[in-house]
Amino acid sequence: MQQQGLDIDNRTRNALLRGLRCLGERGFVILTGRWRALQHFTTSPSKIGTIVQAALVLTQFEHGQHSKSR
């Protein structure tokens, strides 16, 4: 890898970004795997956000990760 020439701040920043990107990619894989219809959407960006949010809520509910009401 070519990160040997980078200082510790840049290496740390790159590691954090890789970790965040990994989480986002994993979430997308889970959503598109569970909700196959999301792979074929050709709608406006303003509408797809709402659709993906609904799918995420349903997926979290399915996996027991929803927040409990008090």
N, C-alpha and C positions, 0 to 999 in steps of 0.2 A: 504494500500500500504506500501511497505517497504522502501520508500524513506525518511522517517522521520529521519533515521540514517545518511543520506548523508548530506554533507555540501552544502551550497548555490551554490557553483560553479558547483558541480556535478548535482544538481537538475536543474540548469539553462541549463547546457549542455544537459541533458536528455530531457528537454522540447523542446529545439531547434531541436534536432534530431527527436523527435516525430513529430514536425511540418513539417519538411522536408520530412520525410517518408510518412506522410499523403498526402502531395502534389504529391509525386511520385506515390503513390498507386492510387490516384484519377485520375491522368493523364493516367495511364495504364488502368484503368476501362473505361475511356472515349474512349480511342483508341480501346480497344478490343470490347467495346459495339458498337461503330460506324463501325469499320472495323472487322467484325466477322471472316474474313479470317485470321487475325493475331493470332487467337486462335489455328489454325491448322497448323502453319508453322513449318516445320522441315528442316530448311536450316542451312547453316554454320553461325556462329556468325558474320563473316565479311560481309555477305550479309544481314542479318536481320536488322542490324543497318541502312542501306540505305533505306530499305523498310519501317521501322518504321519512319524514318525521313520524308519520302515522305507522309506517312499517317498523321503525325503530322502537316505538312505544309498544307495539304488539310483540315484537321479538323480546324485549326486556321483560314484558309481562309473562311471556311464555317461559323464560328462563328464570323467573322468580327474582328478577333484579329491579323490580319496580319499587318506588318509594311508598311506604305505608302511610296512609292518612291517619292523622291523630284525632 
